[in-house]
């Protein structure tokens, strides 16, 4: 019987221990920061395109023909004016 009483007391203490938990202790030290990864390689620059060809210059237009000079008119007859007599 002696053992059964001790067994009941041990069982009861374990049961109560599951309901009670002590306050948490202080936080541990913070871990170290990990190493930074390597930087990737820079990509190649693309090729520059070729310059386009220059366009052809247009043809110069023709100069228009000069008009014919008109004929000189005939000289009119000379009129003699006689003064009136008074």
The first five atom37 places (N, CA, C, CB, O) and aatype in JSON, in Angstrom:
{
  "aatype": [20, 20, 20, 20, 20, 20, 20, 20, 20, 20, 20, 20, 20, 20, 20, 20, 20, 20, 20, 20, 20, 20, 20, 20, 20, 20, 20, 20, 20, 20, 20, 20, 20, 20, 20, 20, 20, 20, 20, 20, 20, 20, 20, 20, 20, 20, 20, 20, 20, 20, 20, 20, 20, 20, 20, 20, 20, 20, 20, 20, 20, 20, 20, 20, 20, 20, 20, 20, 20, 20, 20, 20, 20, 20, 20, 20, 20, 20, 20, 20, 20, 20, 20, 20, 20, 20],
  "atom_mask": [
    [1, 1, 1, 1, 1],
    [1, 1, 1, 1, 1],
    [1, 1, 1, 1, 1],
    [1, 1, 1, 1, 1],
    [1, 1, 1, 1, 1],
    [1, 1, 1, 1, 1],
    [1, 1, 1, 1, 1],
    [1, 1, 1, 1, 1],
    [1, 1, 1, 1, 1],
    [1, 1, 1, 1, 1],
    [1, 1, 1, 1, 1],
    [1, 1, 1, 1, 1],
    [1, 1, 1, 1, 1],
    [1, 1, 1, 1, 1],
    [1, 1, 1, 1, 1],
    [1, 1, 1, 1, 1],
    [1, 1, 1, 1, 1],
    [1, 1, 1, 1, 1],
    [1, 1, 1, 1, 1],
    [1, 1, 1, 1, 1],
    [1, 1, 1, 1, 1],
    [1, 1, 1, 1, 1],
    [1, 1, 1, 1, 1],
    [1, 1, 1, 1, 1],
    [1, 1, 1, 1, 1],
    [1, 1, 1, 1, 1],
    [1, 1, 1, 1, 1],
    [1, 1, 1, 1, 1],
    [1, 1, 1, 1, 1],
    [1, 1, 1, 1, 1],
    [1, 1, 1, 1, 1],
    [1, 1, 1, 1, 1],
    [1, 1, 1, 1, 1],
    [1, 1, 1, 1, 1],
    [1, 1, 1, 1, 1],
    [1, 1, 1, 1, 1],
    [1, 1, 1, 1, 1],
    [1, 1, 1, 1, 1],
    [1, 1, 1, 1, 1],
    [1, 1, 1, 1, 1],
    [1, 1, 1, 1, 1],
    [1, 1, 1, 1, 1],
    [1, 1, 1, 1, 1],
    [1, 1, 1, 1, 1],
    [1, 1, 1, 1, 1],
    [1, 1, 1, 1, 1],
    [1, 1, 1, 1, 1],
    [1, 1, 1, 1, 1],
    [1, 1, 1, 1, 1],
    [1, 1, 1, 1, 1],
    [1, 1, 1, 1, 1],
    [1, 1, 1, 1, 1],
    [1, 1, 1, 1, 1],
    [1, 1, 1, 1, 1],
    [1, 1, 1, 1, 1],
    [1, 1, 1, 1, 1],
    [1, 1, 1, 1, 1],
    [1, 1, 1, 1, 1],
    [1, 1, 1, 1, 1],
    [1, 1, 1, 1, 1],
    [1, 1, 1, 1, 1],
    [1, 1, 1, 1, 1],
    [1, 1, 1, 1, 1],
    [1, 1, 1, 1, 1],
    [1, 1, 1, 1, 1],
    [1, 1, 1, 1, 1],
    [1, 1, 1, 1, 1],
    [1, 1, 1, 1, 1],
    [1, 1, 1, 1, 1],
    [1, 1, 1, 1, 1],
    [1, 1, 1, 1, 1],
    [1, 1, 1, 1, 1],
    [1, 1, 1, 1, 1],
    [1, 1, 1, 1, 1],
    [1, 1, 1, 1, 1],
    [1, 1, 1, 1, 1],
    [1, 1, 1, 1, 1],
    [1, 1, 1, 1, 1],
    [1, 1, 1, 1, 1],
    [1, 1, 1, 1, 1],
    [1, 1, 1, 1, 1],
    [1, 1, 1, 1, 1],
    [1, 1, 1, 1, 1],
    [1, 1, 1, 1, 1],
    [1, 1, 1, 1, 1],
    [1, 1, 1, 1, 1]
  ],
  "atom_positions": [
    [[0.81, -1.18, 0.0], [0.0, 0.0, 0.0], [0.85, 1.24, 0.0], [-0.92, 0.0, 1.17], [0.5, 2.29, -0.54]],
    [[1.97, 1.07, 0.62], [2.87, 2.2, 0.69], [3.23, 2.67, -0.72], [4.13, 1.84, 1.49], [3.3, 3.87, -0.98]],
    [[3.46, 1.72, -1.62], [3.83, 2.08, -2.98], [2.65, 2.67, -3.74], [4.37, 0.88, -3.72], [2.85, 3.57, -4.56]],
    [[1.47, 2.2, -3.5], [0.32, 2.71, -4.23], [0.03, 4.15, -3.84], [-0.91, 1.83, -3.96], [-0.39, 4.94, -4.7]],
    [[0.23, 4.53, -2.57], [0.03, 5.92, -2.17], [1.07, 6.81, -2.83], [0.09, 6.05, -0.63], [0.76, 7.92, -3.28]],
    [[2.3, 6.34, -2.88], [3.36, 7.13, -3.52], [3.09, 7.27, -5.02], [4.74, 6.47, -3.28], [3.39, 8.29, -5.64]],
    [[2.52, 6.2, -5.59], [2.2, 6.23, -7.0], [1.1, 7.25, -7.28], [1.77, 4.85, -7.49], [1.18, 7.98, -8.27]],
    [[0.08, 7.3, -6.42], [-1.03, 8.25, -6.58], [-0.51, 9.66, -6.42], [-2.17, 7.96, -5.57], [-0.9, 10.55, -7.18]],
    [[0.35, 9.9, -5.45], [0.91, 11.24, -5.23], [1.76, 11.66, -6.43], [1.76, 11.27, -3.94], [1.69, 12.81, -6.85]],
    [[2.56, 10.75, -6.97], [3.4, 11.07, -8.14], [2.54, 11.36, -9.35], [4.37, 9.91, -8.44], [2.83, 12.27, -10.13]],
    [[1.48, 10.56, -9.51], [0.58, 10.78, -10.64], [-0.13, 12.11, -10.53], [-0.44, 9.64, -10.74], [-0.28, 12.82, -11.52]],
    [[-0.57, 12.47, -9.33], [-1.25, 13.74, -9.12], [-0.31, 14.91, -9.37], [-1.81, 13.81, -7.69], [-0.71, 15.91, -9.96]],
    [[0.93, 14.79, -8.94], [1.88, 15.9, -9.16], [2.21, 16.08, -10.63], [3.18, 15.66, -8.36], [2.39, 17.19, -11.12]],
    [[2.29, 14.94, -11.35], [2.52, 15.05, -12.8], [1.33, 15.67, -13.51], [2.83, 13.67, -13.39], [1.5, 16.43, -14.47]],
    [[0.14, 15.35, -13.05], [-1.06, 15.91, -13.65], [-1.11, 17.4, -13.43], [-2.31, 15.24, -13.08], [-1.42, 18.15, -14.36]],
    [[-0.83, 17.86, -12.23], [-0.83, 19.3, -11.94], [0.33, 20.0, -12.64], [-0.75, 19.53, -10.43], [0.2, 21.18, -13.0]],
    [[1.43, 19.32, -12.84], [2.57, 19.95, -13.51], [2.25, 20.24, -14.97], [3.82, 19.04, -13.41], [2.8, 21.18, -15.55]],
    [[1.35, 19.45, -15.59], [0.96, 19.71, -16.97], [0.09, 20.94, -17.09], [0.22, 18.51, -17.53], [0.05, 21.55, -18.16]],
    [[-0.6, 21.34, -16.04], [-1.48, 22.51, -16.07], [-0.72, 23.79, -15.76], [-2.61, 22.35, -15.08], [-1.15, 24.87, -16.15]],
    [[0.38, 23.69, -15.09], [1.14, 24.86, -14.68], [2.46, 24.88, -15.43], [1.38, 24.88, -13.14], [3.16, 23.88, -15.52]],
    [[2.79, 26.07, -15.97], [4.1, 26.2, -16.62], [4.76, 27.45, -16.07], [3.96, 26.25, -18.19], [4.1, 28.48, -15.92]],
    [[6.04, 27.38, -15.78], [6.73, 28.55, -15.22], [6.87, 29.63, -16.31], [8.12, 28.15, -14.66], [6.77, 29.32, -17.5]],
    [[7.11, 30.89, -15.91], [7.29, 31.97, -16.9], [8.54, 31.7, -17.74], [7.4, 33.36, -16.19], [9.49, 31.08, -17.26]],
    [[8.53, 32.17, -19.0], [9.69, 31.91, -19.86], [10.92, 32.67, -19.38], [9.38, 32.3, -21.31], [10.81, 33.72, -18.75]],
    [[12.07, 32.14, -19.68], [13.32, 32.77, -19.3], [13.69, 33.9, -20.26], [14.45, 31.73, -19.25], [12.95, 34.15, -21.21]],
    [[14.78, 34.57, -20.04], [15.18, 35.67, -20.92], [15.53, 35.14, -22.32], [16.39, 36.43, -20.31], [15.93, 33.99, -22.5]],
    [[15.37, 36.03, -23.3], [15.67, 35.64, -24.68], [17.16, 35.42, -24.86], [15.16, 36.71, -25.68], [17.98, 36.09, -24.22]],
    [[17.5, 34.5, -25.72], [18.91, 34.2, -25.98], [19.52, 35.26, -26.91], [19.05, 32.8, -26.6], [18.8, 36.1, -27.44]],
    [[20.82, 35.23, -27.1], [21.47, 36.22, -27.97], [21.04, 36.01, -29.43], [23.01, 36.12, -27.85], [20.71, 34.91, -29.86]],
    [[21.07, 37.12, -30.17], [20.67, 37.07, -31.58], [21.77, 36.41, -32.4], [20.36, 38.5, -32.12], [22.96, 36.62, -32.14]],
    [[21.39, 35.64, -33.38], [22.36, 34.97, -34.23], [23.05, 35.94, -35.18], [21.68, 33.86, -35.02], [22.58, 37.06, -35.39]],
    [[24.15, 35.52, -35.74], [24.9, 36.35, -36.68], [24.18, 36.45, -38.01], [26.32, 35.79, -36.88], [23.44, 35.54, -38.41]],
    [[24.4, 37.57, -38.69], [23.81, 37.77, -40.02], [24.59, 36.95, -41.03], [23.81, 39.28, -40.41], [25.82, 36.87, -40.97]],
    [[23.88, 36.35, -41.96], [24.53, 35.54, -42.97], [25.32, 36.38, -43.97], [23.51, 34.7, -43.71], [25.13, 37.59, -44.05]],
    [[26.2, 35.74, -44.73], [27.0, 36.43, -45.74], [26.11, 36.87, -46.9], [28.15, 35.52, -46.24], [25.12, 36.22, -47.23]],
    [[26.5, 37.98, -47.51], [25.78, 38.48, -48.68], [26.21, 37.69, -49.9], [26.02, 40.0, -48.89], [27.4, 37.4, -50.06]],
    [[25.27, 37.36, -50.75], [25.58, 36.6, -51.96], [26.37, 37.44, -52.95], [24.31, 36.09, -52.61], [26.41, 38.67, -52.85]],
    [[27.0, 36.78, -53.91], [27.79, 37.46, -54.93], [26.88, 38.19, -55.9], [28.7, 36.46, -55.68], [25.75, 37.78, -56.14]],
    [[27.39, 39.28, -56.45], [26.64, 40.04, -57.45], [26.8, 39.37, -58.8], [27.12, 41.53, -57.52], [27.9, 38.91, -59.14]],
    [[25.73, 39.3, -59.55], [25.78, 38.66, -60.88], [26.56, 39.49, -61.87], [24.37, 38.41, -61.41], [26.8, 40.68, -61.66]],
    [[26.96, 38.85, -62.97], [27.71, 39.55, -64.02], [26.79, 40.49, -64.78], [28.36, 38.54, -64.99], [25.59, 40.25, -64.9]],
    [[27.37, 41.57, -65.28], [26.61, 42.53, -66.07], [26.44, 41.97, -67.47], [27.32, 43.92, -66.12], [27.37, 41.4, -68.04]],
    [[25.26, 42.12, -68.03], [24.98, 41.6, -69.37], [25.71, 42.4, -70.44], [23.48, 41.62, -69.64], [26.09, 43.55, -70.22]],
    [[25.89, 41.78, -71.61], [26.57, 42.45, -72.73], [25.67, 43.53, -73.32], [26.96, 41.43, -73.81], [24.44, 43.41, -73.3]],
    [[26.29, 44.57, -73.84], [25.54, 45.64, -74.49], [25.21, 45.21, -75.9], [26.34, 46.98, -74.48], [26.04, 44.59, -76.57]],
    [[24.03, 45.52, -76.36], [23.62, 45.16, -77.72], [24.38, 45.96, -78.76], [22.12, 45.37, -77.89], [24.94, 47.01, -78.47]],
    [[24.38, 45.44, -80.0], [25.06, 46.11, -81.1], [24.27, 47.35, -81.54], [25.25, 45.15, -82.29], [23.04, 47.4, -81.43]],
    [[25.01, 48.35, -82.03], [24.38, 49.56, -82.54], [24.01, 49.33, -84.0], [25.31, 50.81, -82.39], [24.8, 48.77, -84.76]],
    [[22.82, 49.74, -84.39], [22.37, 49.54, -85.76], [23.15, 50.42, -86.74], [20.88, 49.83, -85.87], [23.71, 51.44, -86.35]],
    [[23.17, 50.01, -88.03], [23.87, 50.77, -89.06], [23.06, 52.01, -89.42], [24.11, 49.91, -90.31], [21.84, 52.06, -89.27]],
    [[23.79, 53.02, -89.89], [23.14, 54.25, -90.32], [22.48, 54.02, -91.67], [24.14, 55.43, -90.38], [23.08, 53.39, -92.54]],
    [[21.29, 54.51, -91.84], [20.58, 54.33, -93.11], [21.24, 55.13, -94.24], [19.11, 54.75, -92.96], [21.96, 56.1, -93.99]],
    [[20.99, 54.7, -95.49], [21.56, 55.39, -96.66], [20.87, 56.74, -96.84], [21.4, 54.51, -97.95], [19.7, 56.91, -96.48]],
    [[21.6, 57.69, -97.39], [21.04, 59.01, -97.65], [20.19, 58.93, -98.92], [22.16, 60.08, -97.79], [20.59, 58.31, -99.9]],
    [[19.04, 59.56, -98.89], [18.15, 59.54, -100.06], [18.72, 60.34, -101.22], [16.78, 60.08, -99.68], [19.53, 61.25, -101.02]],
    [[18.3, 60.0, -102.46], [18.77, 60.71, -103.66], [18.14, 62.1, -103.71], [18.42, 59.91, -104.94], [17.02, 62.32, -103.25]],
    [[18.9, 63.04, -104.29], [18.39, 64.39, -104.44], [17.48, 64.42, -105.67], [19.55, 65.42, -104.58], [17.8, 63.82, -106.69]],
    [[16.38, 65.11, -105.57], [15.44, 65.19, -106.69], [16.02, 66.01, -107.85], [14.13, 65.8, -106.24], [16.91, 66.82, -107.65]],
    [[15.49, 65.78, -109.07], [15.95, 66.51, -110.26], [15.47, 67.96, -110.2], [15.43, 65.83, -111.56], [14.42, 68.27, -109.65]],
    [[16.27, 68.82, -110.78], [15.9, 70.23, -110.84], [14.89, 70.41, -111.96], [17.16, 71.14, -111.06], [15.05, 69.85, -113.05]],
    [[13.86, 71.17, -111.71], [12.83, 71.39, -112.73], [13.36, 72.23, -113.9], [11.61, 72.08, -112.11], [14.32, 72.98, -113.74]],
    [[12.74, 72.09, -115.07], [13.14, 72.85, -116.26], [12.7, 74.29, -116.12], [12.56, 72.23, -117.56], [11.66, 74.59, -115.52]],
    [[13.53, 75.2, -116.7], [13.17, 76.61, -116.7], [12.19, 76.84, -117.84], [14.44, 77.53, -116.84], [12.39, 76.35, -118.96]],
    [[11.16, 77.56, -117.56], [10.15, 77.8, -118.6], [10.72, 78.63, -119.75], [8.93, 78.51, -117.99], [11.68, 79.38, -119.56]],
    [[10.13, 78.49, -120.94], [10.59, 79.24, -122.12], [10.23, 80.7, -121.94], [9.95, 78.67, -123.43], [9.21, 81.04, -121.34]],
    [[11.07, 81.56, -122.45], [10.81, 83.0, -122.38], [9.79, 83.35, -123.47], [12.13, 83.83, -122.55], [9.91, 82.9, -124.61]],
    [[8.83, 84.13, -123.11], [7.8, 84.52, -124.08], [8.38, 85.39, -125.18], [6.66, 85.25, -123.38], [9.38, 86.09, -124.97]],
    [[7.75, 85.36, -126.35], [8.21, 86.16, -127.5], [7.93, 87.63, -127.21], [7.5, 85.72, -128.82], [6.94, 87.98, -126.56]],
    [[8.81, 88.47, -127.68], [8.63, 89.92, -127.5], [7.62, 90.39, -128.54], [9.99, 90.69, -127.64], [7.69, 90.04, -129.71]],
    [[6.7, 91.19, -128.08], [5.68, 91.7, -129.01], [6.29, 92.65, -130.04], [4.56, 92.41, -128.23], [7.36, 93.22, -129.83]],
    [[5.58, 92.81, -131.16], [6.07, 93.69, -132.22], [5.83, 95.14, -131.83], [5.4, 93.38, -133.58], [4.9, 95.45, -131.08]],
    [[6.66, 95.97, -132.33], [6.5, 97.4, -132.06], [5.39, 97.93, -132.96], [7.84, 98.18, -132.29], [5.32, 97.62, -134.14]],
    [[4.53, 98.74, -132.37], [3.42, 99.29, -133.15], [3.9, 100.33, -134.16], [2.38, 99.91, -132.21], [4.99, 100.88, -134.03]],
    [[3.09, 100.58, -135.14], [3.45, 101.56, -136.18], [3.35, 102.96, -135.61], [2.54, 101.43, -137.44], [2.55, 103.22, -134.71]],
    [[4.12, 103.81, -136.13], [4.08, 105.2, -135.71], [2.9, 105.85, -136.41], [5.43, 105.95, -136.03], [2.7, 105.67, -137.62]],
    [[2.12, 106.61, -135.66], [0.94, 107.26, -136.24], [1.31, 108.46, -137.11], [0.0, 107.7, -135.14], [2.45, 108.93, -137.07]],
    [[0.34, 108.96, -137.89], [0.54, 110.13, -138.76], [0.69, 111.37, -137.9], [-0.64, 110.3, -139.77], [0.12, 111.44, -136.81]],
    [[1.42, 112.31, -138.37], [1.6, 113.56, -137.66], [0.41, 114.46, -138.06], [3.0, 114.24, -138.01], [0.08, 114.56, -139.24]],
    [[-0.2, 115.08, -137.11], [-1.32, 115.97, -137.36], [-0.85, 117.39, -137.11], [-2.55, 115.62, -136.46], [-0.24, 117.71, -136.09]],
    [[-1.16, 118.21, -138.05], [-0.79, 119.61, -137.91], [-2.0, 120.34, -137.38], [-0.31, 120.23, -139.27], [-3.09, 120.26, -137.95]],
    [[-1.81, 121.03, -136.31], [-2.92, 121.79, -135.71], [-2.76, 123.24, -136.15], [-2.94, 121.65, -134.13], [-1.72, 123.86, -135.96]],
    [[-3.81, 123.75, -136.73], [-3.77, 125.16, -137.18], [-4.55, 125.93, -136.13], [-4.4, 125.37, -138.66], [-5.67, 125.58, -135.77]],
    [[-3.9, 127.0, -135.65], [-4.6, 127.8, -134.63], [-5.8, 128.53, -135.25], [-3.63, 128.82, -133.99], [-5.78, 128.93, -136.41]],
    [[-6.79, 128.68, -134.49], [-8.02, 129.33, -134.97], [-7.77, 130.85, -135.14], [-9.2, 129.08, -133.97], [-6.99, 131.44, -134.39]],
    [[-8.42, 131.47, -136.13], [-8.25, 132.9, -136.38], [-9.36, 133.66, -135.72], [-8.2, 133.21, -137.89], [-10.51, 133.22, -135.68]],
    [[-9.01, 134.77, -135.23], [-10.02, 135.57, -134.56], [-10.42, 136.73, -135.37], [-9.56, 136.03, -133.25], [-11.27, 137.51, -134.95]]
  ]
}
